Amino acid sequence: MLDLEKVESPFSLLGCTIDELNLKNHLVFLGSNTKQECMLNIDVSHANHEKEDHVYFGIVKLTIKVVLITENDPVQDTMSMIIEGGFSAPEDIGKEQFLRLLTINGASMLYSIARGKIEMITGATFNHGKVTLPVININKY
């Protein structure tokens, strides 16, 4: 069994918030004739990383948009979310490593949080069905 303390990262999520959430819906059920298209934009705020008391701080913002397309229905239902997270790490990891952690680990953490929130929100929106974002490899983004 892997000892997690040996692989623990010095990179930390300080907190996150949903900056914006929009839902346009006219569906009661999500059926097999409804397909979802998902889009993602990752913005690592390099301008906002700073060093204070020997700690780096940075912000990552994700914009996620889901379009629901239902066969023989001209109306597209949409959901978009902007989620932002603050992260920190000790300065001894170096600025370059901190920015890499912001981009990969920070975006991965926020995407996982957003997936859960979108499932929860859409699960409560529709009488049947929910939107499940795909699992992605942030390294390939």
N, C-alpha and C positions, 0 to 999 in steps of 0.2 A: 504494500500500500504506500502511496506517495505521501510524504510528510509535507503538507502545504506550507508550513513555515519556511521550508527550504526554497520554495519557489515564489514566495510572496513578493509582490511588486511594491516598490516605494511610491508608485503612482496612485493617487487617491481621488475618488469622486467626492467633492465637497457638498454637492447638491445639484438638483436640476429642477427646471420649471417648464411648464408648457406656456410658451409665449403667445401662441395663437392656435386656435382650433376651430375649423369650419366644417360643417356637415350639411350637405344638401341631399335630401333623400325623399323619394316618393314611394319606395318599395316597402312592402310589409314582410315579404319573405325573400331570402336569398336562395334561389334555386339553382339547378344545374345549368339553366340557360343564362345565368348571369356570370360573366367573366370579369376578373379584376385585372387592371393594369396598374402597376406600382412604379412610382418614380422617386428618386432620392437625390438630394443635394446635400453635401457635407461642406460646411464652412468652418475651417479652423481659424480662429481670430488670432493670427500671428501678431497683429498690432496690440492685442490685449494681453499678451503674456508678459509678465513682469516678475522681477525678483525682489522679494521683501523678506528680511530676517532669514536669509539663506534658504528661502523656499521659492520655487517657481510657481506661478499661478497662470492659468490659461482658461480660455473659454472655447467650447465647441458648440456649434449650432447645426442641427439637422432640420431640413425641410423635407417632409414626406407627403406625397400626394397619391391618393388612390382614386381611380376612376372605375366605376362599376358600369359595365355595358351589358344590357339585357337584350337578348334576341328579340327582334320585332318591336322594340320600344325606342322611340326617338329621343327620349329623355335620358341623359347621362347623370347618374348620381355620383357625387364626389365627396371626398373627405381629405382635408389637408391638416397637417399638424406641424408646428414649428416648436421644437424642443431644444432647450439650451442647458448646458451643464458646465459647472465650474470644477476645475481639477487642480491638483497641486502635486509637487514632488520636491524632495530636497535638492538643493543646487548641485550637490556632488555628482548627480547623474549627468550633468552637462546640459547645455541649452539644446544641442542637436538631438540628443536622446529624448529630452522632454518634449520637443516638438513632434518627434516620431510617435511617442506615446500618446500625445494629444490626438494626433491624426488617426492612429489605428485603435488603440485601446479606448480612448475617449469616445470616438465615434461608435465603436462596437458596444460599449456600455449603454450609450444613449439609444442606439437602435434597439437593443434588447428591451429597454424600458418602454420605448415607444410601441414596440410590437405588443407587449402586454396591455398597455393602455388602449390601443386601438381595438384589440380583441374585446376588451371589457366594454368599451363604449359602444361598439357596433353590436355586440352580443345583447346589450340592453336596448338597442335601437330597433332591431328587427325582431319580429315575432318568432322567426326561425332563421338561423344562420348567423354568421359573423365574418368579418374580414380578418384573415390571417396573413400577415406579411410573410414573404418567403425568408428563409434563413439565407444570409448572404455572406460572402467572403469579402470583408472590407479591404483586404490586401489587393483585391482585383478591381476596386472602385477607381 
